[in-house]
């Protein structure tokens, strides 16, 4: 008979394993430009969407970033070289986000984009960070 605490641990481990981003070990990194990125984690905490929530995403085309926060759309300039990245002033629509979780995801995503100084891509995962640490992790929306 399995002890209850072992059963709970195994159940939690399977949930965490199923919710982890695809790192795709051995694959070359996904391209920063032209890839649709979905927010997965902000400040080392997973984002949890509801069953009817459209995920927060963004993409970079040339020197413009466009995206959806889960509630509002945004666009703005972006510059990048090697591992550096800088998002300029973002124009954001102003729809009311009535769901508290969606509002938190939106605020966290926009803050991460505005503060980002560095970017690193490992397989299908994009990590935006500052010198102090990671801000957000994104995964490709469509497997390669």
C-alpha positions as CSV (number, residue, x, y, z in Angstrom):
1,X,0.0,0.0,0.0
2,X,1.4,3.4,-1.0
3,X,1.7,6.0,1.8
4,X,-0.4,9.1,1.3
5,X,2.5,11.5,1.3
6,X,4.3,9.5,-1.5
7,X,1.1,9.5,-3.6
8,X,0.7,13.3,-3.2
9,X,4.4,13.8,-4.1
10,X,4.0,11.6,-7.2
11,X,0.9,13.4,-8.3
12,X,2.5,16.9,-7.9
13,X,5.6,15.7,-9.7
14,X,3.5,14.6,-12.7
15,X,1.7,17.9,-12.8
16,X,5.0,19.8,-12.7
17,X,6.5,17.6,-15.4
18,X,3.5,18.1,-17.7
19,X,3.5,21.9,-17.3
20,X,7.3,22.4,-17.9
21,X,8.3,24.2,-21.0
22,X,9.8,22.2,-23.9
23,X,13.5,22.7,-23.8
24,X,14.2,20.4,-26.7
25,X,17.7,19.3,-25.7
26,X,19.9,18.8,-28.7
27,X,17.8,21.0,-31.0
28,X,19.2,24.3,-32.2
29,X,17.6,27.4,-30.5
30,X,14.3,28.7,-32.1
31,X,14.9,32.0,-33.9
32,X,14.1,35.1,-31.9
33,X,12.6,36.9,-34.9
34,X,9.5,35.5,-36.6
35,X,8.6,33.0,-33.8
36,X,5.4,33.3,-31.9
37,X,6.2,33.1,-28.2
38,X,3.7,32.2,-25.4
39,X,4.3,33.4,-21.8
40,X,5.0,30.4,-19.6
41,X,6.5,31.7,-16.4
42,X,7.0,35.2,-14.8
43,X,9.4,35.8,-12.0
44,X,9.9,32.0,-11.6
45,X,6.2,31.4,-11.1
46,X,4.1,29.6,-13.7
47,X,1.2,31.4,-15.3
48,X,-2.0,29.6,-15.0
49,X,-4.8,30.3,-17.5
50,X,-8.4,29.4,-17.3
51,X,-10.0,27.0,-19.8
52,X,-11.4,29.9,-21.9
53,X,-8.4,32.2,-21.5
54,X,-6.4,33.0,-24.6
55,X,-2.7,32.8,-23.7
56,X,-0.5,35.9,-23.7
57,X,1.9,35.8,-26.7
58,X,4.2,38.0,-28.7
59,X,6.5,38.0,-31.7
60,X,9.3,40.1,-33.1
61,X,9.3,40.9,-36.8
62,X,12.4,42.9,-37.8
63,X,12.4,45.9,-35.4
64,X,8.8,45.6,-34.1
65,X,7.3,43.6,-31.3
66,X,3.6,42.8,-31.4
67,X,1.5,40.7,-29.0
68,X,-1.5,40.0,-26.9
69,X,-1.4,40.1,-23.1
70,X,-4.4,37.9,-22.6
71,X,-6.6,41.0,-22.5
72,X,-5.0,43.7,-24.7
73,X,-2.9,44.0,-27.8
74,X,0.4,45.8,-27.9
75,X,3.0,46.9,-30.4
76,X,6.3,48.8,-30.2
77,X,9.9,49.0,-31.3
78,X,12.5,46.4,-30.2
79,X,16.3,46.3,-30.7
80,X,18.4,43.2,-30.2
81,X,22.0,42.1,-30.7
82,X,23.5,38.8,-29.6
83,X,22.2,38.3,-26.1
84,X,20.9,41.9,-25.5
85,X,17.3,43.1,-26.0
86,X,15.5,46.4,-25.4
87,X,11.8,47.0,-25.9
88,X,10.9,50.6,-26.6
89,X,7.6,52.3,-25.6
90,X,4.8,49.9,-26.1
91,X,1.4,51.1,-27.4
92,X,-1.3,49.0,-25.6
93,X,-5.0,48.9,-26.2
94,X,-7.2,49.6,-23.1
95,X,-9.8,46.9,-22.8
96,X,-11.0,46.2,-19.3
97,X,-9.5,43.0,-17.9
98,X,-12.2,41.9,-15.5
99,X,-10.5,38.6,-14.5
100,X,-7.9,39.3,-11.8
101,X,-5.5,36.5,-13.1
102,X,-5.6,38.0,-16.6
103,X,-4.8,41.4,-15.2
104,X,-1.8,40.0,-13.3
105,X,-0.5,38.2,-16.4
106,X,-0.9,41.4,-18.4
107,X,0.9,43.5,-15.9
108,X,3.7,41.0,-15.4
109,X,4.2,40.5,-19.1
110,X,4.3,44.2,-19.9
111,X,6.7,44.9,-17.0
112,X,9.0,42.0,-18.1
113,X,9.1,43.3,-21.6
114,X,9.8,46.9,-20.5
115,X,12.6,45.8,-18.0
116,X,14.3,43.2,-20.2
117,X,17.9,43.7,-20.9
118,X,19.0,40.2,-22.0
119,X,17.6,37.4,-23.9
120,X,18.6,33.7,-24.1
121,X,17.0,31.0,-26.1
122,X,17.5,27.3,-25.1
123,X,15.7,25.0,-27.5
124,X,12.1,26.3,-27.7
125,X,12.3,28.5,-24.6
126,X,13.1,32.2,-24.6
127,X,14.3,33.7,-21.3
128,X,14.1,37.5,-20.8
129,X,16.2,38.8,-17.9
130,X,18.1,41.7,-16.3
131,X,21.5,41.5,-14.6
132,X,19.6,40.7,-11.4
133,X,17.8,37.6,-12.8
134,X,15.1,36.1,-14.9
135,X,12.0,38.1,-15.6
136,X,9.9,35.8,-17.8
137,X,10.1,32.6,-19.8
138,X,8.3,32.0,-23.1
139,X,7.8,28.9,-25.2
140,X,7.2,28.6,-28.9
141,X,3.4,28.4,-29.6
142,X,3.8,25.8,-32.3
143,X,6.3,22.9,-32.0
144,X,9.0,22.9,-34.6
